[in-house]
Amino acid sequence: MEITKLNKRTTSLPLDGVTPLRGKRKRTEKQLEVELPILGFAPQIARTSHSSTLGNRTQSTENVGDEREAEAKYYVENDLIRNVSGVLETAAPLDREVKQKAVEFADQVSNELEAFLNSNNASAVARSETPYSRLTKWVFMNKLGLTLPKEKQMYPWISDFIEFVADKLSRMAPADCQPRELVTFKKFGFMARDADDYLRIDMALTQRAHQRHESIKEEEENGAYKNSLAIIEVKRQAAEQDQAFMQLALYSRNLYSTQINRRFAWGLTICGTIVVACILVNDKILASVPMDVDRPEGRKQFVSLLVNWSMCRSQRLGYDPTIGYDEELNQCTITGSDGQEYNCESVVFMAYSLFGRHTRCFKATLLGSNTEYIIKDAWAYADAKGSKISRDEVTHLQRISDMLDSNEELQGTLPVLEAGGTVQIEHPNGIDGDTTEFILSSIDPDVRSKVPLRIHRRMVLTPAGMPLQKVKSVDELIVIIHDVMQAHTAVLQKCRLLHRDVSVNNILFTGEKETVKGMLIDFDVADPIDHPNRDKRPNRSGTLPYMSIGNLKNNGVDRTALDDWESIIYIICWLGTLSINMDDQKLQMNPDDYEISKWRAGTPEKIAGEKSVLLHANSIFRAFVLDNFVPHPDYKNLKSLADQLYIKLFANGMLSPQSQGTKPASSLDSAYPNPSSSSPSNFLDLDIDSSITDPFERRAKVADILVDQLLQVTQNAKNEALERLRSK
């Protein structure tokens, strides 16, 4: 992917490094190569709120919070790498001259800080009302006997230290080469108004208002994730370090959901006088060697970090320089993998998790064109050398286009790849593909080897569909479901690719009423089933509420199309119970009262157990799932579709009892009787070895036949839905 320069009215966002201020004298060759210091922006573009997405309607705020806390704790226990010496160097400017100047500035600021601290005795300075006097209470905590102060007492002490660095750095830098002025939000212990939770952040690092975009200057007081460089988690003592790490992980996920150009995140934990800087990438948290501001060397390290953050390019801060901002149109701009600049009209899907692919989808147009595109960003796994991407979606979509482009019936049901490739990052030494290896280039190779290699991929796709929560009627949803699974079947049969992640987030649609058409997207975990080295039982993948039981268990059963058909049943039940849109939503019940709420809470194994109970027998499925559908006449058709799909997959009369339900026939008890079947002479599974008792494994061996039956069910339902839509 080539990188083209943004036009004159467009600026890189957040804009890189230090820059000549507008209206000042022109830069000479002896001056530093510098860039605008703005960090934040707030384009007026539509964004789907995470709290209102289909996947989050079944949980109370309390349960969502519990789940996220458990997740953050797991990350700290399993994915945190401590005492990484190269973390601080990762913040250093890439430009040689700027890096040298940053070293000089850091030395000068450190010298001024020590002179200030030594100008009077600690107690006198701490009691005074002079500027920055509060920082002495922090660095001299132990000397002053201020052990175990309250956290909120420490906030202004830390803020004064950071502001001291910003002020001194600003004054010593040339007038036409001002660095970012990094400070904390004035409000401490704040609840960010752009969050989807009610958690209070101790502190956050931001940029002074005069350096920000006009649309977010007013947020200096209250604070917001979208204009936060790094979250700061404060604890009273070093013994609370692990708790600080956990809360930092918990809060930092919001940086990805509010900043569309975040590649990775920085964070700080401050426990007493111990400061630790953290880099949060897709799969790991890398924590620096501790800096103790009680000691001069620790203070100098922290000052150097703040100076580097103030002077480095935005890519070193975790931002994507290929995403810009058009000040005239108040729109963000995205450099596509074809080198063209696209105007972003809305965000279809945001990254909502701390770890993972950080998939984002944008609806965009080219300047002067009415054609709408979907631009998809995601971080794909690659092999250790970076020479091959695991399950490369670009390759998959090229194959799909080659094999199915002439099939008119499938037009609009699958994304068309217009351009695709690796995002390229321009820097002083050239251009590099954006990878976790590139981000962590300053980290020791032995540590980097513990971080899975991911590559930043960007695709330009057509048509530009709408997310599933925009569907207006049940009948439209029924049509969409058939289109999606028809496309799924064609891709499997003709392209030999198994999707493996059918969920509400991976289904879009175009049109409305009788012209509605469903589209299956997101093939970045699709599995080439004919690959000679294919693992027929790959690691679990997908979205918990919609994952099949076998996928959740990660058992020894081969993955087949039946896993994705099972996911479709869960999607129908999810939408049937919680409604396809907010207008139909049942308000009289607590979301936690629904049985399906258990499909997203807990471990994958626990969720698999909940689903196994509910889906073992048709009577149980009807009583505890289908009978909870929205009590509206239209939802009867959706309920009927779910029931018919369930019967074909779990209670098929053409299969023996051993191949029905969710439990082996030998383990059944009277509470969950096996469904009845037709005459044994008609069974499709007569040739399957009787020693195979797992019904999932048995059904997998006749998957092709069952898929044909399942597709016929959705085809019939679609035909009836279209008739109803035409008659309205």
N, C-alpha and C positions, 0 to 999 in steps of 0.2 A: 504494500500500500504506500503510495507516494504521499508526501505531505506538501500541500500547497500553502503558500502564505495567505493569511486572512486579508480581506480587503481593508481599505483605509478606515472604514467606519466600524470595523470589527476588532475587538481586542481579545486576546487569549485569556481564558478565565479558569481559575483565578490567575491573574496575570503574573508573569514570572519575575522573580528576583527584584532588583532595584532598577530604577529608571530615571532619565531626565524628567523633571517636572515640566508640565506644559507652560509655555511662555518664557522659559529660561533660554540661555544661550545654547547654541548648537554644540554637540559633542565633538571634541577633537580626537585625533588618533591616540593621544596619550591618556584619554579618559577611559574609564571602564566600559565594557560592553554590558549595558544594563537594560532592565525591562520594567514595565509598570508594576507597582507594588500592590495592586488591589487583590484581595483574596475572595471576597464574597459578592454575590449578586442574587437577584430575586426576579427572574423573568416571569411574566404573567402567563404561564402556560398551565393547561389543565393537567392535573395529576390525580390518579386514583388513590384515595386514602387507604392505607393498609388496614385500618380498623373497620372499613366498610367492605373489604374484599370478601369474596365468597368463602374463602378458606378460614376466615376469622369470626364468622357469625355464631359459631357454636360454643364459644367460650366466654365466660365472664371475664372482666378485667382482672379479677383476682387470680383466676386460673391461668390466664395468659402470662401474668407476672410470675407465677410459680414456675411455669414451664420455662420461661426465659432465664430465671435465676438458676434453675437446674442445669440448663444448657451452658450458661456462663461458668458455673462451677465445674462442669465436665471439661470445658476447654482449658481451664486453668490446671486441672489435675492431669490432663492428658496431652495438651498441645502447647504448653508454655515452655519455652527454652530460656533458662535464666543465665545471667552473667555473660551476655554476648558482647565481646569487646568491640565489635565493629558497628554497633548500633549508632553511636554518636557520630562516627565518621560518615554514616549514610546521609546525615543532614548537611554535610559540608558542600559548598558550591562546587559545581563541576568546572566552571570557568577558572582557569589557572590564576588569572589576575584577581578575580573576585575572591577566590579562596584565600590568596595571600593577604588581600586587604581585610578579609574577615578575621584572619588570625591576628593581624595588627590591631584591629578595632577591639577584638576580644581581650587582648593584652591590656589595652588602654582602659577599657571599662573595668576590668578586674583590678587594675592598679588604683583607679579612682574609688572603687568600692572599698578596697582595703584601707585607703587613706581616710575615707569617710568613717569606717568602723573604728579606726584607730585615733580619730581626731579627739574623741572624748572617751571617758570610760563607759563601759557598756551600760551600766545602770542609769547614768545621766542621759545618755542618748535615748534609751528606751522610754524614759519619763518625759522627754521633751516633746514638743508639738511641731518640730521642724519637719520639712518634707522628708519622706522616706524613713522617718524615725521608727515606724512600726516594723520595718524589715529587721531591725536589730533584735527585736523580741524573738524572731524566728531563728536567726543564725546563732544568737546567744541564749537560746532556750535553756540549754543545760547549765551554762555559766550563771544565768540569772535565777536558776532554780525553778523554771517554769515547766517542769516535767508534767506530762499528761494534762495539757490544757484541753479545753473543749475544742472540737474541730472548728466550730464557727469562729472561735477566737483566732485561729490560725489563718483564716481566709485573707483578712486585710494585710497580715504580715507577709504572706507569700505574694500577694498582689503588689505590694510596695517594692519588693525585690525585683519582680518582673518589670514594673514601671520604671524603676531606676535604670535598668539596662536599656529599655526603649528610649528614655530621655537622653541618656549619655550618648548612645549610638547615633541618635538623630542629630545631636549637636556637633558631633565630631565628623560626620560624613559631609562631603562637599554638597553645596546647596543644590547642584544639578544632578545629584546622584544619591537620592534619599532611599534608605532601606525601608522595608516594612516596619511599621511601629506596632509591635505585638504587645498587647496588654490583656488583662482579663476583663470579662464583662463586669460592669460596676455592681451588678446584683449577684450575690452569692447564694448558694443553696437554692437555685432557681428551678422552676418547672418550665422547660422549653415549650413554647406554645406550638411549635411545629412537630412535636413528638406525638406518637399514638399511645402513650402511656402517661401515668401520673407520677413518674419518678422525678426526684429532685437531684440535680447535678450540683456537686460541691462548687466547682469552678470550671471555666472553659477559657481557652486561649483564643483571642480574636484579634482584629486589627482596628486601630483607631478610626473613628467615624469619618474623619476628613479624607481618609484614603479609601473609603468604601464607595460602592455604587450608591447612587442617590436613593434607590428603593429600599435600602436596609440601614440607612444611617440612624433611624429612630430606634433601632434594636440594640444600641449599645448598652442601654440601661438594663433591659429585661433578659436579653440573651436568647439565642436560637441556635439550633443545631446547624442550620444551613450556612451560618457564618462563623462556625467554630473550626479553628485549625486543629485543636486537640482538646480532649476532655482531661480534666485534672481531678483525680480522686485523692482526697485528703484523709489521713488517719492520724491518730495521736502518737502512735509509737510503732517501731519497726516490727513488733510482734504481730501486727495486724496486716502485714504485707500481702498475704494470700487473699485476704478479704478485699483489699484494695485492688488487686489484680482482677478479682471476680467482678467487682462493680465497674471497673474500667471496661471490661469486656461487655458487660450488660448494657452500658450506656453507649458505647462506641458504635454499636450496630446501627444507631439512628443516623450516624454520619453518612452511611451509604444510602439510606432511604430518603435523605433530604438534599444531598449534594450529588447531582447527576454526573459530575465529572470526578468523582472519587475513585482512585485506583487502589490505594491502600490508606491506612489511617495511622496517625501518631497518637500517643497518649502519654500522660504523666501520672505516676503515683508518688505521693509525698507522705511519708510516714514519719512523723516527728521531723527530724532534720535530714532524713534520707530521701533523696530524689532518684527515681528510676524512670528512664525513658523507654517507651515500648513502641515497637513497630508491629502493627496488626495486618498481616497479609491474609490470603485466601484460606490457608490451612493451619497457620501457626501464629503464635504471639512470641516475638523476640524481645526479651527484656535486657536492658543495658546493665553494665556493672554499676552498682549503686554509687551515687554522688552524695557525700555528706557535707552539707553547707555549714556544719559546725567547724569545718576545717578549711583553710585557705585553698587547698588544692581541689576540694570538692566544690567550693564556690566558683572557682575558675572554670571547672568543667561545665557547670550549669550555665554560667555566663556564655561560654563558647557555644553551647547548644542553642541558646536563645539568639545569639548573633548569627549563627549559621542559618537558623530558620528565617531570620530576617533578610538574609542576603542570597539564599539559594534560589534556583529555578523552581517553578511550581511543581515540576515532576518529582523533585526531591521531597516535596511536602505531601506527596500522595495524589496530586491532581493530574488531570489529563490535558495536556496543552493542545490537543487536537479538537477540543471542544471549546468554542469561543462564545462571545456574546455581542450581538448587534445592538448598539445603543439606540439607534434610530427606531428599529422595529420592536425593541424590547423582547427579543427572541434569542435563544441560544442557537449557535451554529455548530454543525458537526462535519468534520472532514471525513467523507466516506472512503471506503476502501478502493474506490475508483479515482481518488484524488479530487473529487468535486466537493464543493461546499453546499451543505443542505441546511435549510432553515427548519428548526424543530417547532412543530405546531403543538404537540402535546406529548406527554409521557404515557405510554400504554402500560408499561410495567416497570417498577423500580426494584432495586436490590434491597431486600428487607432483612438480610441475615448478616452476621459478622463474618462467617466463613462460607465457602462455596464458590459457585461460578460467578456470582454477582451479576446475573443476567439483567440487562435493561433493554427495553424496547421503546423506540420513539417513532411517532408519526411525523414525517418530514416531507418537504417539497424542495425542488430545485428552483433557484431564482428564475423567474420568467416562465415557469411551467406549472400547469395545473395538476400534473400527475402526483399522486400521493404514494409515498414509500414507507416501509417499515425499516428502520435501522436497528439492528440488534447488536448489542455488545455482550460478550461473555468471555470468561477466562476458562479455557479448555486445558485439560491435562495433556501433558506431552511426555515422551520418554526422557530418560535422564540426560540424553545429549541434545534434546530439543529438536531432533531431526524428524520426528514423527508425532503427530497429534493423535492422541487416543480418541477414536470415534469422532473424526473430523467432520463437523456439520457441513462445511463448505463442500467437501468431497461428496458427502451424502446427497446434498441438494443438487449438485451437478449430475450425479447419477440418476436421480429422480427425474430431472428435466430431460435428460437424454432418453430415458426409457418411457416416460409417460406424457411427454409434451404433446403428442398427437392425439391423445385420448380426450375427445371433447367432453365426455361425460364428467371427467375429473377437473375440468378447467375451473379455477377459482377455489378448489378444495385443498390445494397444496401450495406452499410458497414457491415463488419463482426467484431464483438467485440472480440478481442483476449485477452484483459485484461482491467480492468477499476476499478477505485476507487478514494478515496480522497487522495490528496498529503499529505504526512506526513513530518513534520518538526522536525528535531532532535535539541534538546537544552539541556542545562546543567541539567534541571530537568526531562528529559525524552523525549518522542516523542508525538507530538500532531498533530491532523488533522489541515490542513491549512484553517482557516476561518477568516472572518473579526472580529469575536469575539476574536480569538487568537491574531490577529494583534493589536487590541485595548484593550488588557487586562488591560492596565494601566489606561484606561479612566474610569471615573465614570459610574456605571451601568445605571444611569438615562440618561446620554448622549448616551451611547451605544445603548440604546433601541430605539433611533431615527435613528439609522443606520441599514438599512435592512441587515439581516444576509445572507451572501453568503458563499458557500463552494467551495474550489479549487478542481476541479475534473480533472483527467487525464485519457485518454483512448488510447489504442493501437489498431489500426484498420487496416484491409486489405479489398480490395486491395488498393494500393497507386495510387490514380488517379491524374490527372493533372487539374489545374484550367481552367475555361471555356475560358479565353483569349488566351489559347494555341491552340484552335481549328483552323484548317487550311482551312476549306471550309464550305460553307453554307450547303451542303448536310450532312456533318458530324454533324453539329449543329441540323439539322432536325431529324436525327437518335437519337441523344442524348436527344432531347426534348421528343420524344415518350418513350424512355426507362425510363426516369425519371418519367413521369406521369403514365406509366404502373406500376412502382414500387410504386408510391404514391397511386394509386388505390388499389393495392394488400395489402399494409399496412393498408389502411383504412378498406377494406372489411374483411380481415382475422385477422388482429391484433387489429382492432378497434381503430386505432390511426390516428388522423388528424394532418398533419405536421405543418401547419400554418405559415411557413416562407420560401416559395419557392422564391429564388432570385439567381442572378448570382453567388453569393459567396457560395451558398449551392448546387451547381451542379459541379461535377467533371466528368472526363471521362478517359477511358483507350483505348488503341489501336489507330488505324488510318484507314482512308479510309473505306473499307467495314467491317473491324473488329472493328470499333469504337463502344464503348458502354458507355452510360451515366449512372451516378450514383448519386442518391439523398442522401445527407448527412445532418447532423446537425438537430437532433431530440430533441434538448434540450428545445424547447417550444411546442413540440407536445402535443396534448390534447387527453387523453383517453375518447372516446366519450360515453362509457358505464359506466363510474364511477358514483356511486350514487350521489355524491356531485358535479358533473361536472357543471361548469358555462358555459352554452351554448353561453353566450355573454361575453367572457373574455376580459380583457384589451387589447388594440391594441398591436400587436407584429409584427416584421418583419422589412424590409428595405424600407424606404419611397418610392422610385421610383417604387417599385414592389408591394406595399401593395394594397389590394383591396379597393374599395370605402367604403364599409361597415366597413372594418377594420380601415380605416383612420378616418371615422366619429365616430367610436366607438359607433355605434347606437344600437338599441334594436333588430336587426336582428340576428338570430342564425348563428353562423359561421359554414360553411359547406365546402365540397370539392370545391364548385364553387368559393370560395374566392381564393384558390390556383390556380385554372384554370385561373382565371382572372389575377393572378400574372404572369402566363406563357405568356399570351398575352402581358403584359407589357414588359417582358424580350425580346420577339421576336421583339417588336417595338423598344425597346432600341437598340438592336444589329443590327436590320435592318436599323435604321437611322444612328447610329454612327459607324457601321461596326463591324464585328466579330473580326477583328484584325487590327493592325495599317496599314497594307499594303493597305487595302481597304478604309481607312478612307478618307472622303471628307474634303479637306483642304480649299475649297473656301468659306465656310460659317463660321460665328461666332457661336460657340455652343449655345449661348444665343438666336439665331434666331430660333431654333427648338422649336416647341410647347411642345415637351416632356421634355424640360429643366425645365418646370414649375412643373414637377412631383417630383422634389426634393428640391425645394426652398419654404420656408414659413412654416406655421403651417400645421399639418395634415389635419385640416378642409379645409384650403385653397387649398391644393393639391387635396383633394377629390372633391372640386368644379371644379377645372380645368379638372380633369378626367371625371367628370360627363358630362360636356359640350362636350368634344371630343368623348365620347363613347355613347352618347344618340342615335344617328342615324347613320346608316351605311354610308350614304353619307358624313356626317361630318367626321367620322372616316377615310374614304378613302381620302378625300380631304386634311385634315390637319395632318394626321399621315402617312398613307400608301404611299401617293404620295411623301413623303420625304425620302423614303428608298434609299439606295445607288443605283445610276443608273448603275447597272451592271447586265448582264443577269442572273447570278446565284441568285441574290436577288429577282427576280420575283417569284421563288419558295417559298422563305421565306415570301414574301408579300402575296402570295396566301394562305399559311398556316395561317397567322394571320387573313386574311379576313374570312376564313372558320370557324376558332375558334370563331371569333367575332359573326358571324351569328348564330352559334349554341348556344352561351351563351346569347347574347343581342338581337338578332333579329330572334329568332327561329320561323319559320312558324307554328310549332305545338303548339305554345302558343298564347293565346289571347293577344290583344294589351296591356291589363293591366299588363301583365307579361313581357313586352319587354322594352328595353331602360334602362335609368337610373333615370327617373323621373316618379312620379305618373301620371296616365293618366289625372286626373283632373287638373293638374298644367301645362299641355303642352300648348304651344302657337304655332303660325304659323311658327316661326323660327325653331322649332325643332319638326317636325311632327313625330308621332309615326309610326314605320315601319308597313307595311302591313302584313297580316297573311293569312293563308289558311282558309278553311271552318270551321266555328265554331264547327261543329259536330266532328272535329278531334282534338280539343284542348285538351292538356294534363292537363290543369288546370281548367277544368270545375267544379270540386268539391271543389275548393278553395273558401272560403267565399269572396263574392264580397266587403265586407267592408274593406278587406285588399287591400290597394291601392299601397303600396310600391312594385315596381317590384322586388327588391332584396328579399324581404320577400316572395313574391309569388314563385319566382324561387327556393328558398331554400326548399320549400315543395315538389318539384319534382326533387331535386338534383340528386338522384340516376339515373334517366332516362337520364338526361342531361349529366351526367358523361360518361355514355356508349356511347352516341353520340359523345362527345368530344374526347374520346379515339379512336373511330373509325376513326375520322379525322386524328389524329396523326399517327395511324397505316397505313392508306393509304399513307400519306405523307412519312413515313419511307420507305415503300416498293418501292415507286418511287425513293426516294433518293438513296437507295441501288443499284437499277438498274443503275442509273447514275454513281455511284462510281465504280461499277464493269466494266462498259464500258470504263472507263478512263484509 
